[in-house]
Amino acid sequence: SLLNSITNLSDEEANWKPNEDVHSIHEITTHLLYYNERYLHRFKEEPVDEAKENTFQLAEGVTFSHTRERIHQLYNDWKKNLEAADDLVMNNASEALSHLYLHTAYHTGQIILLRKLQGKWDASQGVEG
């Protein structure tokens, strides 16, 4: 899962890139935080701000620990809202939720690959090789 993939990472490891053409784990997590927040606002039928141009860009001074904490809080908010939703709400949101799940899974794979390149992935977390 995304949460497993970002556990036990230092800021240095989260900001590492094999080269400048690749996003860091921190940048990918920032991107996922942005989209998961937007989708949650839509799910709750709240206003959504205009889309940002670069959703991977890190805010100045924000540590990975802070970003990881925000993801955990956001997932708890998602869980509460999904548990409270009735069938009609879930049916209406099914396409958007499917897209969000696939998008998150794609980027989680990128995070795991980056951790493997660093030699920092524990295969007991579910992905070997």
C-alpha positions as CSV (number, residue, x, y, z in Angstrom):
1,S,0.0,0.0,0.0
2,L,1.0,3.6,-0.3
3,L,1.2,3.9,3.5
4,N,3.6,0.9,3.7
5,S,5.7,2.2,0.9
6,I,6.5,5.5,2.7
7,T,7.1,4.0,6.2
8,N,10.6,4.2,7.7
9,L,12.1,6.7,5.3
10,S,14.3,9.6,6.3
11,D,14.0,13.0,4.7
12,E,17.2,12.2,2.8
13,E,15.9,8.9,1.4
14,A,12.6,10.5,0.5
15,N,14.3,13.3,-1.4
16,W,16.8,11.1,-3.2
17,K,16.7,10.8,-7.0
18,P,18.7,8.5,-9.3
19,N,18.9,11.4,-11.7
20,E,17.2,14.8,-12.3
21,D,14.6,13.3,-14.8
22,V,13.0,11.3,-12.0
23,H,10.7,12.5,-9.2
24,S,11.7,11.8,-5.7
25,I,9.5,9.8,-3.3
26,H,8.8,13.1,-1.5
27,E,7.7,14.7,-4.8
28,I,5.5,11.7,-5.7
29,T,3.9,11.7,-2.2
30,T,3.2,15.4,-2.5
31,H,1.5,14.8,-5.9
32,L,-0.6,12.0,-4.4
33,L,-1.5,14.2,-1.4
34,Y,-2.7,16.9,-3.8
35,Y,-4.9,14.6,-5.9
36,N,-6.3,12.6,-2.9
37,E,-7.3,15.9,-1.2
38,R,-9.0,17.2,-4.4
39,Y,-10.9,13.9,-4.8
40,L,-12.0,13.9,-1.1
41,H,-13.3,17.5,-1.5
42,R,-15.3,16.4,-4.6
43,F,-16.5,13.3,-2.8
44,K,-17.7,15.5,0.1
45,E,-19.2,17.9,-2.5
46,E,-17.0,20.7,-1.3
47,P,-15.5,23.4,-3.5
48,V,-12.2,22.4,-5.2
49,D,-9.5,25.1,-5.9
50,E,-8.2,25.6,-9.4
51,A,-5.7,22.9,-10.5
52,K,-2.1,23.6,-9.8
53,E,0.4,23.5,-12.7
54,N,3.1,21.4,-11.0
55,T,1.6,19.0,-8.4
56,F,5.0,17.4,-7.8
57,Q,6.7,20.6,-6.6
58,L,7.6,20.6,-2.9
59,A,6.6,23.6,-0.8
60,E,9.6,25.3,0.7
61,G,10.6,24.1,4.2
62,V,8.2,21.1,4.2
63,T,9.8,17.9,5.5
64,F,8.9,14.5,4.3
65,S,7.8,13.6,7.8
66,H,5.2,16.3,7.6
67,T,4.0,15.2,4.2
68,R,3.8,11.6,5.4
69,E,1.8,12.7,8.5
70,R,-0.6,14.6,6.2
71,I,-1.1,11.5,4.0
72,H,-1.9,9.4,7.1
73,Q,-4.4,12.1,8.2
74,L,-6.0,12.3,4.8
75,Y,-6.4,8.5,4.6
76,N,-8.1,8.6,8.0
77,D,-10.5,11.3,6.6
78,W,-11.1,9.1,3.5
79,K,-11.9,6.1,5.7
80,K,-14.4,8.0,7.8
81,N,-16.1,9.5,4.7
82,L,-16.3,6.2,2.9
83,E,-17.7,4.4,5.9
84,A,-20.4,7.0,6.3
85,A,-21.4,7.1,2.6
86,D,-24.6,5.4,1.5
87,D,-24.9,3.3,-1.6
88,L,-26.1,6.2,-3.8
89,V,-23.0,8.3,-3.0
90,M,-20.7,5.3,-3.6
91,N,-22.4,4.5,-6.9
92,N,-22.1,8.1,-8.0
93,A,-18.4,8.2,-7.0
94,S,-17.4,4.8,-8.3
95,E,-15.7,6.0,-11.5
96,A,-13.7,8.7,-9.8
97,L,-12.7,6.4,-7.0
98,S,-11.6,3.8,-9.5
99,H,-9.4,6.4,-11.2
100,L,-8.0,7.5,-7.9
101,Y,-7.1,4.0,-6.8
102,L,-5.4,3.2,-10.0
103,H,-3.5,6.5,-9.9
104,T,-2.3,5.9,-6.4
105,A,-1.3,2.3,-7.2
106,Y,0.7,3.4,-10.2
107,H,2.7,6.0,-8.1
108,T,3.1,3.5,-5.2
109,G,4.9,1.2,-7.7
110,Q,7.2,4.1,-8.5
111,I,7.9,4.7,-4.8
112,I,8.7,1.0,-4.3
113,L,11.0,1.0,-7.3
114,L,12.9,4.0,-5.9
115,R,13.2,2.3,-2.5
116,K,14.6,-0.8,-4.2
117,L,17.1,1.3,-6.1
118,Q,18.2,2.7,-2.8
119,G,18.4,-0.8,-1.3
120,K,15.8,0.4,1.3
121,W,12.8,-1.9,0.5
122,D,11.8,-4.7,2.8
123,A,10.4,-7.5,0.7
124,S,8.3,-8.6,3.7
125,Q,6.1,-5.6,2.8
126,G,4.7,-7.6,-0.1
127,V,6.7,-6.9,-3.2
128,E,9.8,-9.1,-3.9
129,G,12.3,-9.1,-6.7
